[in-house]
Every structure is written in C-alpha cells, then in structure tokens.
C-alpha cells in the first residue's frame, strides 16, 4: 500500500455519488493499492484483505463492478486480470522513488 492524496472535489463528484459507500471507499483504497501508473492486479480477495481487512461482509466484486460501470476503473488482461484507474496520473503525484510499474499497460482505444 502506498500514500496518496484525496482532493476535496472527490466528495462533490456527482458520478461517484451514484455508487455505494463501499464502492467510494474502495475507490480511495485502490489509489493506495495501485502502482504509480494506476495499475493493479484484479484479485478481489487480495484487494479486500488490503483495503477492508476487518470487514467480512463487504462484496468487493460488486463494488468493483459498480466502479467499472461508471468508468472509474477498468479491467483488462487475459489469463491474468488487471485493473486500471484511468484518471490516476491526473490526480495523483506518486513519490519520485516509487518503483516503476511492472504490470502490463491496458490497451486503450
């Protein structure tokens, strides 16, 4: 997990207001979970363990689908699945010493 920033406008995002509280908190958690390019392994159990370690009744798969449905994240890959936060680098400034991403880039249109 990495340190990230939350801008005040996050709380006023009307599109984000249309997803559940769980999905909103997951979205913030994914910023910390993702690498410096906004990429992460799409492993729901691992994501839940990292972001919601004390919450057994969280439906991570449902929250991921909510975020993907609103295009806050996207999934990609083949044999291995990955996730990507499209506007990550617009809103986050990773530390200069943070390791470069080793995950494959998504094929974007």
C-alpha positions as CSV (number, residue, x, y, z in Angstrom):
1,X,0.0,0.0,0.0
2,X,1.2,3.5,-0.8
3,X,0.4,7.0,0.4
4,X,-1.9,9.0,-1.8
5,X,-3.9,12.3,-1.6
6,X,-7.6,12.9,-1.6
7,X,-8.7,16.2,-3.1
8,X,-11.8,18.0,-1.7
9,X,-13.6,17.7,-5.0
10,X,-13.7,13.9,-4.5
11,X,-16.6,14.4,-2.2
12,X,-18.6,16.6,-4.7
13,X,-18.2,14.2,-7.6
14,X,-21.8,13.6,-8.7
15,X,-21.0,10.5,-10.7
16,X,-19.2,9.0,-7.7
17,X,-22.2,9.8,-5.6
18,X,-24.2,7.3,-7.7
19,X,-22.2,4.3,-6.4
20,X,-22.5,2.8,-2.9
21,X,-20.5,4.0,0.1
22,X,-18.5,0.8,-0.1
23,X,-17.5,1.4,-3.7
24,X,-16.5,5.0,-2.9
25,X,-14.3,3.8,-0.1
26,X,-12.9,1.1,-2.3
27,X,-12.0,3.7,-4.9
28,X,-9.9,5.6,-2.4
29,X,-8.3,2.4,-1.3
30,X,-7.5,1.4,-4.8
31,X,-5.4,4.6,-5.2
32,X,-3.2,3.2,-2.3
33,X,-3.3,-0.3,-3.8
34,X,-2.4,0.7,-7.3
35,X,1.1,1.3,-8.6
36,X,2.5,4.6,-9.7
37,X,0.6,4.3,-13.1
38,X,-2.7,3.4,-11.6
39,X,-2.5,-0.3,-12.4
40,X,-3.3,-3.2,-10.0
41,X,-3.8,-6.9,-10.1
42,X,-7.6,-7.6,-10.3
43,X,-7.6,-10.0,-7.4
44,X,-10.8,-9.4,-5.3
45,X,-9.7,-11.4,-2.3
46,X,-6.3,-9.7,-2.1
47,X,-8.0,-6.3,-2.6
48,X,-10.4,-7.0,0.2
49,X,-7.6,-8.1,2.5
50,X,-5.6,-5.0,1.8
51,X,-8.4,-2.4,1.9
52,X,-11.1,-3.9,4.1
53,X,-9.1,-6.2,6.4
54,X,-11.7,-6.2,9.2
55,X,-14.9,-6.2,7.2
56,X,-16.0,-9.7,6.3
57,X,-19.4,-8.8,4.8
58,X,-18.0,-6.5,2.0
59,X,-18.9,-7.6,-1.5
60,X,-15.7,-6.5,-3.3
61,X,-16.7,-8.0,-6.6
62,X,-20.0,-5.9,-6.6
63,X,-18.1,-2.7,-5.6
64,X,-15.5,-3.3,-8.4
65,X,-18.4,-3.8,-10.9
66,X,-20.0,-0.5,-9.7
67,X,-16.8,1.4,-10.2
68,X,-16.2,-0.1,-13.6
69,X,-19.7,0.6,-14.7
70,X,-19.1,4.3,-14.0
71,X,-15.7,4.1,-15.7
72,X,-13.8,5.0,-12.6
73,X,-11.7,1.8,-13.1
74,X,-11.4,-0.7,-15.9
75,X,-10.4,-4.3,-16.0
76,X,-8.2,-5.8,-18.7
77,X,-5.9,-8.7,-19.4
78,X,-6.3,-12.3,-20.4
79,X,-5.0,-15.2,-18.4
80,X,-4.2,-12.7,-15.6
81,X,-6.6,-9.9,-14.9
82,X,-5.6,-6.4,-14.1
83,X,-7.3,-3.2,-13.2
84,X,-6.5,0.4,-14.2
85,X,-7.6,3.8,-12.8
86,X,-7.8,5.9,-16.0
87,X,-7.5,9.3,-14.4
88,X,-5.0,8.3,-11.7
89,X,-2.0,10.2,-13.0
90,X,-4.1,13.3,-13.5
91,X,-5.0,13.4,-9.8
92,X,-2.1,11.6,-8.0
93,X,1.6,12.5,-7.9
94,X,3.5,9.4,-6.8
95,X,6.7,9.7,-4.9
96,X,9.7,10.1,-7.2
97,X,11.3,7.0,-5.7
98,X,8.3,4.8,-6.1
99,X,9.1,1.8,-8.2
100,X,8.1,1.8,-11.9
101,X,5.1,-0.3,-12.8
102,X,5.8,-4.0,-13.7
103,X,2.2,-4.6,-14.8
104,X,1.3,-4.6,-18.4
105,X,-0.3,-1.5,-19.9
106,X,-4.0,-1.6,-20.7
107,X,-5.0,-1.5,-24.4
108,X,-6.9,1.7,-24.5
109,X,-8.9,2.9,-27.6
